[in-house]
Amino acid sequence: MTTGTVQPVLAIHGGCGAIPKDELTPDFNRAARDALHRALQAGFAVLTAGGPASDAVTEAVAVMEDDPVFNAGYGAALNRAGHHELDSALMDGQSGMAGAVAGARRIRHPVRAARALAEVADPLLLVGDAADEWAARHGLEVVDNTFFTTPSRREALERMLEREREGTLSAAPERDKHGTVGAAALDRHGHLAAATSTGGYTAKPAGRVGDSPIIGAGTWADDRTCALSGTGKGELFIRRSLGHEIHARMLYQGASLTQAAGAMIQEMTDLGGGAGLCAVDRHGNVALPYNTEGMYRGWITAQGVHVAIHEN
Ligand code: ASP
């Protein structure tokens, strides 16, 4: 592989629905931090070998899809019918190409399907059975929908449905409402990419699609500005085109990544939605803002690796 001159950077999140600090057990804390570390190492290995940002974000997200701590892939949230419907997207900041799947039920690593779709101009976004079938035809691993189910996601669904019956849905904890994984990277050649994967929120209606697979909402990358992946109330991200809005503020207003991302998270707060994101700009600056109690997150450069869950 060729070596570029840029210092590579990778930032990730594991969702803004982090367990409250006082409920975090030592075991869960260790498991979450360990998973974040493994995701960062997997993605950074691609970058240090001179590989493209698109591959780095794919590998980082795939590690988190395999980990039941996070709401994506294995261990994803269940919809109200008791099924998993998985959303994912990837965007390449150099080519402007993007790929996405929504409501996929059988793709073991939805991010790998998004990555593969980003290689073709059309289709960009496939839904449901068509996404599953396309993935299988392109040699990706497909599994039974029940593969993704864990006991803790079943319990979370039961808790949510119980809250609905009681009329206490709005008091549900963030961790039952939110979860997503994502990554943003700058590679040695100065190119950016972002990827996102999610099960959506617990007890979502069948067929509901969130922001993660919507290019310009929960996933965005453009070499002129930044790459980012969002987590939080997807409907609000879509209504505000959050990802593209951050890019536009940087490109047309000259805002910094921190300013643009911070302003958009503030807008989500004003609209009453939990939200967070991981982002890297074209200079390698990292932003990881969120407005909930905590967000699983981390970033890595040649100088070191950092992971966090709550405020440090
Ligand atoms: N953004 C995701 C969605 O709306 C869920 C989340 O990150 O909490 O599907």
Boltz pocket constraint, residues with backbone or C-beta under 6 A from the ligand:
constraints:
  - pocket:
      binder: B
      contacts: [[A, 15], [A, 16], [A, 17], [A, 177], [A, 178], [A, 179], [A, 180], [A, 198], [A, 199], [A, 200], [A, 201], [A, 209], [A, 210], [A, 211], [A, 212], [A, 218], [A, 230], [A, 231], [A, 232], [A, 233], [A, 234], [A, 235]]
      max_distance: 6.0
